[in-house]
């Protein structure tokens, strides 16, 4: 195996044009540089320098070898810069797993804000169901997870939970569209698009609907918030969704009304157990929190 120190001596001698100059830059003696060059010659089987007029001159073989050595030093320089940038938080490559309601709405908004300030930031964002988000983070395939709260701790640490009110989405021509807000009682006998029972929102709303004297008429059930919104836009009914999906629904021409109820949407931010947040993850969470603040201000208004 070639010695990195020998390659450094060879590279430095070529740059300086002398052994003495290389010794000074490397902070070693001239005999030490000469020994490093001899060692490289022995290991490569190449004669790298000749003497001419009291000076050393690189051979043709040395000039060919120098091309590859220069490439290796450029690669090392790139690695050193990457390490420095990561240490200073200037180079973010984070892996994030999130439930669809967040992966399709607020997380892209947070990324837009962050990339405007840190163009070099890089991220892998995956959308998946709650149990998969937890597994992804627990097995350390993702550094950060955005999911519904769970009683199963697995191998994750809870960073925090966030509570926000649900909203009701409707098509623009719905009979209830003129109301300022809706209550759960307004859903009686209304056609609705609902989440499947295995989702956190679906399970929560089913418990409330079961207490009503006249339950809503659930036309379609699905597990994805984007599909819920698409079905509502096509006039198949109304739906109760998280505030992030409601905002996207409005941008696509639908209507979103506040829901007067004590039930709320709760999300959890998790990380692999025992892993601390670095500058890149902290920066992303700051951008996320800034986005959440907009929704909280709107709900308080």
Helices and strands as residue ranges (DSSP letters): H 4-16, H 19-26, H 30-44, E 49-52, E 55-58, H 60-87, E 93-98, H 100-103, H 106-117, E 122-127, H 130-138, E 144-147, E 156-165, E 167-170, E 181-182, G 184-187, E 191-195, H 200-209, E 217-222, H 225-233, E 239-241, H 243-251, E 255-259, E 264-272, H 279-300
